Protein backbone atom coordinates (compact mmCIF):
# COMPACT_ATOMS: atom_id res chain seq x y z
CA UNK A 1 0.00 0.00 0.00
CA UNK A 2 1.25 3.49 -0.76
CA UNK A 3 2.53 5.65 2.12
CA UNK A 4 -0.27 8.18 1.58
CA UNK A 5 -2.88 5.48 1.86
CA UNK A 6 -1.21 4.19 5.03
CA UNK A 7 -1.53 7.61 6.65
CA UNK A 8 -5.21 7.82 5.68
CA UNK A 9 -5.76 4.34 7.07
CA UNK A 10 -4.13 5.27 10.40
CA UNK A 11 -6.36 8.35 10.77
CA UNK A 12 -9.57 6.47 10.10
CA UNK A 13 -8.65 3.62 12.41
CA UNK A 14 -8.79 6.28 15.19
CA UNK A 15 -12.20 7.50 14.07
CA UNK A 16 -13.77 4.01 14.23
CA UNK A 17 -17.35 3.35 13.13
CA UNK A 18 -20.31 5.68 13.60
CA UNK A 19 -23.15 3.29 12.80
CA UNK A 20 -23.56 0.95 15.76
CA UNK A 21 -26.97 -0.20 14.60
CA UNK A 22 -26.03 -0.67 10.94
CA UNK A 23 -23.45 -3.09 9.56
CA UNK A 24 -21.09 -1.51 7.04
CA UNK A 25 -18.88 -3.27 4.52
CA UNK A 26 -15.95 -4.83 6.34
CA UNK A 27 -12.45 -5.60 5.09
CA UNK A 28 -10.44 -8.15 7.04
CA UNK A 29 -6.79 -7.53 6.31
CA UNK A 30 -4.02 -10.10 6.26
CA UNK A 31 -2.10 -8.15 8.90
CA UNK A 32 -5.00 -8.61 11.35
CA UNK A 33 -6.58 -5.22 10.82
CA UNK A 34 -10.32 -4.70 10.38
CA UNK A 35 -11.63 -1.71 8.40
CA UNK A 36 -15.29 -0.75 8.01
CA UNK A 37 -16.88 1.53 5.45
CA UNK A 38 -18.76 1.41 2.18
CA UNK A 39 -17.16 -0.08 -0.90
CA UNK A 40 -17.33 2.61 -3.59
CA UNK A 41 -15.62 0.70 -6.37
CA UNK A 42 -13.42 -2.32 -6.84
CA UNK A 43 -11.67 -4.36 -9.45
CA UNK A 44 -9.45 -7.40 -9.50
CA UNK A 45 -6.49 -5.40 -8.15
CA UNK A 46 -7.93 -3.04 -5.53
CA UNK A 47 -10.90 -2.01 -3.37
CA UNK A 48 -11.78 1.63 -2.69
CA UNK A 49 -13.50 2.04 0.68
CA UNK A 50 -15.47 5.16 1.65
CA UNK A 51 -14.84 5.64 5.39
CA UNK A 52 -17.08 8.61 5.99
CA UNK A 53 -14.38 11.32 6.05
CA UNK A 54 -12.52 10.19 2.98
CA UNK A 55 -11.66 7.14 0.98
CA UNK A 56 -8.82 4.66 1.20
CA UNK A 57 -7.69 2.21 -1.45
CA UNK A 58 -6.57 -1.27 -0.47
CA UNK A 59 -4.75 -3.67 -2.76
CA UNK A 60 -6.41 -7.06 -3.14
CA UNK A 61 -3.24 -8.77 -1.95
CA UNK A 62 -3.67 -6.98 1.41
CA UNK A 63 -7.23 -8.20 1.93
CA UNK A 64 -7.91 -11.56 3.52
CA UNK A 65 -11.69 -11.44 3.13
CA UNK A 66 -14.62 -9.07 2.57
CA UNK A 67 -17.94 -8.97 4.41
CA UNK A 68 -20.50 -7.03 2.43
CA UNK A 69 -23.47 -5.25 3.97
CA UNK A 70 -26.89 -4.75 2.44
CA UNK A 71 -27.89 -1.63 0.54
CA UNK A 72 -30.21 -0.73 3.40
CA UNK A 73 -27.39 -0.99 5.93
CA UNK A 74 -25.15 1.14 3.71
CA UNK A 75 -27.87 3.79 3.52
CA UNK A 76 -28.16 3.81 7.32
CA UNK A 77 -24.40 4.12 7.61
CA UNK A 78 -24.36 7.11 5.24
CA UNK A 79 -27.09 8.78 7.31
CA UNK A 80 -25.05 8.24 10.48
CA UNK A 81 -21.98 9.71 8.81
CA UNK A 82 -23.94 12.83 7.82
CA UNK A 83 -25.22 13.23 11.38
CA UNK A 84 -21.72 12.83 12.75
CA UNK A 85 -20.34 15.28 10.23
CA UNK A 86 -22.92 17.91 11.24
CA UNK A 87 -22.06 17.32 14.89
CA UNK A 88 -18.34 17.72 14.22
CA UNK A 89 -18.95 20.84 12.10
CA UNK A 90 -21.00 22.34 14.95
CA UNK A 91 -18.26 21.58 17.45
CA UNK A 92 -15.66 23.03 15.09
CA UNK A 93 -17.72 26.22 14.81
CA UNK A 94 -18.03 26.45 18.61
CA UNK A 95 -14.28 26.00 18.89
CA UNK A 96 -13.62 28.64 16.23
CA UNK A 97 -16.06 31.08 17.84
CA UNK A 98 -14.38 30.55 21.22
CA UNK A 99 -10.98 31.02 19.60
CA UNK A 100 -12.11 34.25 17.93
CA UNK A 101 -13.45 35.52 21.26
CA UNK A 102 -10.16 34.72 22.99
CA UNK A 103 -8.29 36.57 20.27
CA UNK A 104 -10.67 39.54 20.50
CA UNK A 105 -10.33 39.61 24.29
CA UNK A 106 -6.55 39.38 24.02
CA UNK A 107 -6.55 42.23 21.49
CA UNK A 108 -8.78 44.36 23.73
CA UNK A 109 -6.50 43.66 26.69
CA UNK A 110 -3.43 44.61 24.67
CA UNK A 111 -5.12 47.82 23.51
CA UNK A 112 -6.17 48.66 27.07
CA UNK A 113 -2.66 47.95 28.34
CA UNK A 114 -1.25 50.20 25.62
CA UNK A 115 -3.78 52.92 26.50
CA UNK A 116 -2.95 52.69 30.19
CA UNK A 117 0.77 52.78 29.40
CA UNK A 118 0.31 55.87 27.23
CA UNK A 119 -1.78 57.59 29.88
CA UNK A 120 0.75 56.70 32.53
CA UNK A 121 3.57 58.10 30.41
CA UNK A 122 1.55 61.27 29.99
CA UNK A 123 0.96 61.43 33.73
CA UNK A 124 -2.79 60.84 33.42
CA UNK A 125 -2.93 57.63 35.49
CA UNK A 126 -1.74 57.56 39.07
CA UNK A 127 -1.59 54.77 41.62
CA UNK A 128 -2.31 55.95 45.16
CA UNK A 129 -1.44 54.04 48.32
CA UNK A 130 -4.35 53.80 50.77
CA UNK A 131 -4.82 52.41 54.27
CA UNK A 132 -7.57 50.68 56.22
CA UNK A 133 -8.97 52.37 59.32
CA UNK A 134 -8.77 49.62 61.94
CA UNK A 135 -11.66 51.10 63.92
CA UNK A 136 -14.19 51.77 61.18
CA UNK A 137 -12.81 49.62 58.31
CA UNK A 138 -13.05 52.72 56.10
CA UNK A 139 -10.44 53.67 53.49
CA UNK A 140 -8.02 56.39 54.57
CA UNK A 141 -6.19 58.68 52.15
CA UNK A 142 -3.46 61.11 53.14
CA UNK A 143 -3.81 64.54 51.49
CA UNK A 144 -2.18 67.95 51.49
CA UNK A 145 -4.52 70.95 51.38
CA UNK A 146 -3.41 74.32 49.99
CA UNK A 147 0.18 73.05 50.01
CA UNK A 148 0.38 73.37 53.80
CA UNK A 149 -2.12 71.31 55.82
CA UNK A 150 -1.72 67.54 56.01
CA UNK A 151 -4.95 65.65 56.60
CA UNK A 152 -6.21 62.08 56.87
CA UNK A 153 -9.46 61.79 54.89
CA UNK A 154 -11.95 58.94 54.66
CA UNK A 155 -12.70 58.08 51.03
CA UNK A 156 -16.46 58.50 50.56
CA UNK A 157 -18.01 58.35 47.09
CA UNK A 158 -21.36 59.15 48.66
CA UNK A 159 -20.21 62.63 49.73
CA UNK A 160 -20.73 65.29 47.07
CA UNK A 161 -17.98 67.52 48.48
CA UNK A 162 -14.80 67.25 50.47
CA UNK A 163 -16.00 67.61 54.07
CA UNK A 164 -13.50 69.00 56.60
CA UNK A 165 -13.65 69.24 60.36
CA UNK A 166 -13.87 72.65 62.02
CA UNK A 167 -10.32 72.22 63.35
CA UNK A 168 -8.91 71.73 59.85
CA UNK A 169 -10.92 74.72 58.61
CA UNK A 170 -9.37 76.91 61.30
CA UNK A 171 -5.88 75.66 60.37
CA UNK A 172 -6.63 76.63 56.76
CA UNK A 173 -7.57 80.13 57.90
CA UNK A 174 -11.28 79.88 57.09
CA UNK A 175 -13.33 82.59 58.85
CA UNK A 176 -15.42 80.34 61.03
CA UNK A 177 -16.94 83.30 62.90
CA UNK A 178 -18.95 84.28 59.81
CA UNK A 179 -21.89 81.92 60.00
CA UNK A 180 -24.00 83.74 57.42
CA UNK A 181 -21.93 83.54 54.23
CA UNK A 182 -21.76 80.31 52.27
CA UNK A 183 -23.59 78.16 54.83
CA UNK A 184 -24.88 74.80 53.55
CA UNK A 185 -26.72 71.90 55.16
CA UNK A 186 -25.77 68.25 54.63
CA UNK A 187 -26.42 64.86 56.19
CA UNK A 188 -23.86 62.68 57.90
CA UNK A 189 -23.71 58.94 57.28
CA UNK A 190 -25.75 58.27 60.43
CA UNK A 191 -28.58 60.47 59.12
CA UNK A 192 -27.87 63.52 61.31
CA UNK A 193 -28.03 66.96 59.72
CA UNK A 194 -25.06 69.28 60.01
CA UNK A 195 -24.18 72.80 58.94
CA UNK A 196 -21.01 73.66 57.08
CA UNK A 197 -19.32 76.60 55.45
CA UNK A 198 -18.65 76.25 51.71
CA UNK A 199 -15.10 77.09 50.66
CA UNK A 200 -12.88 76.66 47.62
CA UNK A 201 -9.56 74.98 48.34
CA UNK A 202 -6.66 76.33 46.32
CA UNK A 203 -5.35 72.80 45.85
CA UNK A 204 -5.75 69.24 47.02
CA UNK A 205 -2.72 67.00 46.61
CA UNK A 206 -2.76 63.27 47.18
CA UNK A 207 0.75 61.93 46.73
CA UNK A 208 1.66 63.12 43.20
CA UNK A 209 -1.92 63.86 42.14
CA UNK A 210 -3.00 67.50 42.46
CA UNK A 211 -6.29 69.20 41.65
CA UNK A 212 -6.74 72.95 41.95
CA UNK A 213 -9.83 74.96 42.92
CA UNK A 214 -11.77 72.21 44.68
CA UNK A 215 -15.10 72.82 46.40
CA UNK A 216 -15.20 71.77 50.06
CA UNK A 217 -17.34 72.27 53.14
CA UNK A 218 -16.00 72.98 56.63
CA UNK A 219 -18.23 71.78 59.45
CA UNK A 220 -19.33 74.61 61.77
CA UNK A 221 -19.55 72.35 64.78
CA UNK A 222 -17.10 69.73 65.94
CA UNK A 223 -18.31 66.15 65.61
CA UNK A 224 -17.67 63.42 68.14
CA UNK A 225 -17.68 60.81 65.37
CA UNK A 226 -14.09 59.42 65.21
CA UNK A 227 -14.84 57.73 61.88
CA UNK A 228 -14.75 61.15 60.16
CA UNK A 229 -11.08 61.63 61.03
CA UNK A 230 -10.08 65.03 59.52
CA UNK A 231 -12.94 64.78 57.06
CA UNK A 232 -14.24 63.02 53.97
CA UNK A 233 -12.71 62.84 50.50
CA UNK A 234 -15.81 63.36 48.38
CA UNK A 235 -16.79 63.71 44.76
CA UNK A 236 -15.68 67.32 44.28
CA UNK A 237 -12.21 65.75 44.05
CA UNK A 238 -12.98 62.18 42.96
CA UNK A 239 -15.27 63.18 40.05
CA UNK A 240 -12.20 64.45 38.18
CA UNK A 241 -11.05 60.85 37.78
CA UNK A 242 -12.07 57.35 36.87
CA UNK A 243 -11.56 55.53 40.14
CA UNK A 244 -10.50 51.91 40.51
CA UNK A 245 -9.88 50.34 43.90
CA UNK A 246 -7.68 47.33 44.65
CA UNK A 247 -8.13 46.37 48.29
CA UNK A 248 -5.77 43.43 47.95
CA UNK A 249 -2.79 45.67 47.26
CA UNK A 250 -4.40 48.60 49.12
CA UNK A 251 -4.14 50.97 46.18
CA UNK A 252 -6.51 53.12 44.18
CA UNK A 253 -5.96 54.07 40.56
CA UNK A 254 -6.94 57.56 39.48
CA UNK A 255 -7.27 58.13 35.74
CA UNK A 256 -7.81 61.79 34.89
CA UNK A 257 -10.90 62.29 32.73
CA UNK A 258 -10.32 65.91 31.87
CA UNK A 259 -7.33 68.15 31.40
CA UNK A 260 -8.58 71.27 33.11
CA UNK A 261 -6.38 70.70 36.14
CA UNK A 262 -2.68 69.94 35.94
C-alpha positions as CSV (number, residue, x, y, z in Angstrom):
1,X,0.0,0.0,0.0
2,X,1.3,3.5,-0.8
3,X,2.5,5.7,2.1
4,X,-0.3,8.2,1.6
5,X,-2.9,5.5,1.9
6,X,-1.2,4.2,5.0
7,X,-1.5,7.6,6.7
8,X,-5.2,7.8,5.7
9,X,-5.8,4.3,7.1
10,X,-4.1,5.3,10.4
11,X,-6.4,8.4,10.8
12,X,-9.6,6.5,10.1
13,X,-8.7,3.6,12.4
14,X,-8.8,6.3,15.2
15,X,-12.2,7.5,14.1
16,X,-13.8,4.0,14.2
17,X,-17.4,3.4,13.1
18,X,-20.3,5.7,13.6
19,X,-23.2,3.3,12.8
20,X,-23.6,1.0,15.8
21,X,-27.0,-0.2,14.6
22,X,-26.0,-0.7,10.9
23,X,-23.5,-3.1,9.6
24,X,-21.1,-1.5,7.0
25,X,-18.9,-3.3,4.5
26,X,-16.0,-4.8,6.3
27,X,-12.5,-5.6,5.1
28,X,-10.4,-8.1,7.0
29,X,-6.8,-7.5,6.3
30,X,-4.0,-10.1,6.3
31,X,-2.1,-8.1,8.9
32,X,-5.0,-8.6,11.4
33,X,-6.6,-5.2,10.8
34,X,-10.3,-4.7,10.4
35,X,-11.6,-1.7,8.4
36,X,-15.3,-0.7,8.0
37,X,-16.9,1.5,5.4
38,X,-18.8,1.4,2.2
39,X,-17.2,-0.1,-0.9
40,X,-17.3,2.6,-3.6
41,X,-15.6,0.7,-6.4
42,X,-13.4,-2.3,-6.8
43,X,-11.7,-4.4,-9.5
44,X,-9.4,-7.4,-9.5
45,X,-6.5,-5.4,-8.1
46,X,-7.9,-3.0,-5.5
47,X,-10.9,-2.0,-3.4
48,X,-11.8,1.6,-2.7
49,X,-13.5,2.0,0.7
50,X,-15.5,5.2,1.7
51,X,-14.8,5.6,5.4
52,X,-17.1,8.6,6.0
53,X,-14.4,11.3,6.1
54,X,-12.5,10.2,3.0
55,X,-11.7,7.1,1.0
56,X,-8.8,4.7,1.2
57,X,-7.7,2.2,-1.5
58,X,-6.6,-1.3,-0.5
59,X,-4.8,-3.7,-2.8
60,X,-6.4,-7.1,-3.1
61,X,-3.2,-8.8,-2.0
62,X,-3.7,-7.0,1.4
63,X,-7.2,-8.2,1.9
64,X,-7.9,-11.6,3.5
65,X,-11.7,-11.4,3.1
66,X,-14.6,-9.1,2.6
67,X,-17.9,-9.0,4.4
68,X,-20.5,-7.0,2.4
69,X,-23.5,-5.2,4.0
70,X,-26.9,-4.8,2.4
71,X,-27.9,-1.6,0.5
72,X,-30.2,-0.7,3.4
73,X,-27.4,-1.0,5.9
74,X,-25.1,1.1,3.7
75,X,-27.9,3.8,3.5
76,X,-28.2,3.8,7.3
77,X,-24.4,4.1,7.6
78,X,-24.4,7.1,5.2
79,X,-27.1,8.8,7.3
80,X,-25.1,8.2,10.5
81,X,-22.0,9.7,8.8
82,X,-23.9,12.8,7.8
83,X,-25.2,13.2,11.4
84,X,-21.7,12.8,12.7
85,X,-20.3,15.3,10.2
86,X,-22.9,17.9,11.2
87,X,-22.1,17.3,14.9
88,X,-18.3,17.7,14.2
89,X,-19.0,20.8,12.1
90,X,-21.0,22.3,15.0
91,X,-18.3,21.6,17.5
92,X,-15.7,23.0,15.1
93,X,-17.7,26.2,14.8
94,X,-18.0,26.5,18.6
95,X,-14.3,26.0,18.9
96,X,-13.6,28.6,16.2
97,X,-16.1,31.1,17.8
98,X,-14.4,30.6,21.2
99,X,-11.0,31.0,19.6
100,X,-12.1,34.3,17.9
101,X,-13.4,35.5,21.3
102,X,-10.2,34.7,23.0
103,X,-8.3,36.6,20.3
104,X,-10.7,39.5,20.5
105,X,-10.3,39.6,24.3
106,X,-6.5,39.4,24.0
107,X,-6.5,42.2,21.5
108,X,-8.8,44.4,23.7
109,X,-6.5,43.7,26.7
110,X,-3.4,44.6,24.7
111,X,-5.1,47.8,23.5
112,X,-6.2,48.7,27.1
113,X,-2.7,47.9,28.3
114,X,-1.3,50.2,25.6
115,X,-3.8,52.9,26.5
116,X,-2.9,52.7,30.2
117,X,0.8,52.8,29.4
118,X,0.3,55.9,27.2
119,X,-1.8,57.6,29.9
120,X,0.8,56.7,32.5
121,X,3.6,58.1,30.4
122,X,1.6,61.3,30.0
123,X,1.0,61.4,33.7
124,X,-2.8,60.8,33.4
125,X,-2.9,57.6,35.5
126,X,-1.7,57.6,39.1
127,X,-1.6,54.8,41.6
128,X,-2.3,55.9,45.2
129,X,-1.4,54.0,48.3
130,X,-4.3,53.8,50.8
131,X,-4.8,52.4,54.3
132,X,-7.6,50.7,56.2
133,X,-9.0,52.4,59.3
134,X,-8.8,49.6,61.9
135,X,-11.7,51.1,63.9
136,X,-14.2,51.8,61.2
137,X,-12.8,49.6,58.3
138,X,-13.0,52.7,56.1
139,X,-10.4,53.7,53.5
140,X,-8.0,56.4,54.6
141,X,-6.2,58.7,52.2
142,X,-3.5,61.1,53.1
143,X,-3.8,64.5,51.5
144,X,-2.2,67.9,51.5
145,X,-4.5,71.0,51.4
146,X,-3.4,74.3,50.0
147,X,0.2,73.1,50.0
148,X,0.4,73.4,53.8
149,X,-2.1,71.3,55.8
150,X,-1.7,67.5,56.0
151,X,-5.0,65.6,56.6
152,X,-6.2,62.1,56.9
153,X,-9.5,61.8,54.9
154,X,-11.9,58.9,54.7
155,X,-12.7,58.1,51.0
156,X,-16.5,58.5,50.6
157,X,-18.0,58.4,47.1
158,X,-21.4,59.2,48.7
159,X,-20.2,62.6,49.7
160,X,-20.7,65.3,47.1
161,X,-18.0,67.5,48.5
162,X,-14.8,67.3,50.5
163,X,-16.0,67.6,54.1
164,X,-13.5,69.0,56.6
165,X,-13.6,69.2,60.4
166,X,-13.9,72.7,62.0
167,X,-10.3,72.2,63.3
168,X,-8.9,71.7,59.9
169,X,-10.9,74.7,58.6
170,X,-9.4,76.9,61.3
171,X,-5.9,75.7,60.4
172,X,-6.6,76.6,56.8
173,X,-7.6,80.1,57.9
174,X,-11.3,79.9,57.1
175,X,-13.3,82.6,58.8
176,X,-15.4,80.3,61.0
177,X,-16.9,83.3,62.9
178,X,-18.9,84.3,59.8
179,X,-21.9,81.9,60.0
180,X,-24.0,83.7,57.4
181,X,-21.9,83.5,54.2
182,X,-21.8,80.3,52.3
183,X,-23.6,78.2,54.8
184,X,-24.9,74.8,53.6
185,X,-26.7,71.9,55.2
186,X,-25.8,68.3,54.6
187,X,-26.4,64.9,56.2
188,X,-23.9,62.7,57.9
189,X,-23.7,58.9,57.3
190,X,-25.7,58.3,60.4
191,X,-28.6,60.5,59.1
192,X,-27.9,63.5,61.3
193,X,-28.0,67.0,59.7
194,X,-25.1,69.3,60.0
195,X,-24.2,72.8,58.9
196,X,-21.0,73.7,57.1
197,X,-19.3,76.6,55.4
198,X,-18.7,76.3,51.7
199,X,-15.1,77.1,50.7
200,X,-12.9,76.7,47.6
201,X,-9.6,75.0,48.3
202,X,-6.7,76.3,46.3
203,X,-5.4,72.8,45.8
204,X,-5.8,69.2,47.0
205,X,-2.7,67.0,46.6
206,X,-2.8,63.3,47.2
207,X,0.8,61.9,46.7
208,X,1.7,63.1,43.2
209,X,-1.9,63.9,42.1
210,X,-3.0,67.5,42.5
211,X,-6.3,69.2,41.7
212,X,-6.7,73.0,42.0
213,X,-9.8,75.0,42.9
214,X,-11.8,72.2,44.7
215,X,-15.1,72.8,46.4
216,X,-15.2,71.8,50.1
217,X,-17.3,72.3,53.1
218,X,-16.0,73.0,56.6
219,X,-18.2,71.8,59.5
220,X,-19.3,74.6,61.8
221,X,-19.5,72.4,64.8
222,X,-17.1,69.7,65.9
223,X,-18.3,66.1,65.6
224,X,-17.7,63.4,68.1
225,X,-17.7,60.8,65.4
226,X,-14.1,59.4,65.2
227,X,-14.8,57.7,61.9
228,X,-14.7,61.1,60.2
229,X,-11.1,61.6,61.0
230,X,-10.1,65.0,59.5
231,X,-12.9,64.8,57.1
232,X,-14.2,63.0,54.0
233,X,-12.7,62.8,50.5
234,X,-15.8,63.4,48.4
235,X,-16.8,63.7,44.8
236,X,-15.7,67.3,44.3
237,X,-12.2,65.8,44.0
238,X,-13.0,62.2,43.0
239,X,-15.3,63.2,40.1
240,X,-12.2,64.4,38.2
241,X,-11.0,60.8,37.8
242,X,-12.1,57.3,36.9
243,X,-11.6,55.5,40.1
244,X,-10.5,51.9,40.5
245,X,-9.9,50.3,43.9
246,X,-7.7,47.3,44.7
247,X,-8.1,46.4,48.3
248,X,-5.8,43.4,48.0
249,X,-2.8,45.7,47.3
250,X,-4.4,48.6,49.1
251,X,-4.1,51.0,46.2
252,X,-6.5,53.1,44.2
253,X,-6.0,54.1,40.6
254,X,-6.9,57.6,39.5
255,X,-7.3,58.1,35.7
256,X,-7.8,61.8,34.9
257,X,-10.9,62.3,32.7
258,X,-10.3,65.9,31.9
259,X,-7.3,68.2,31.4
260,X,-8.6,71.3,33.1
261,X,-6.4,70.7,36.1
262,X,-2.7,69.9,35.9
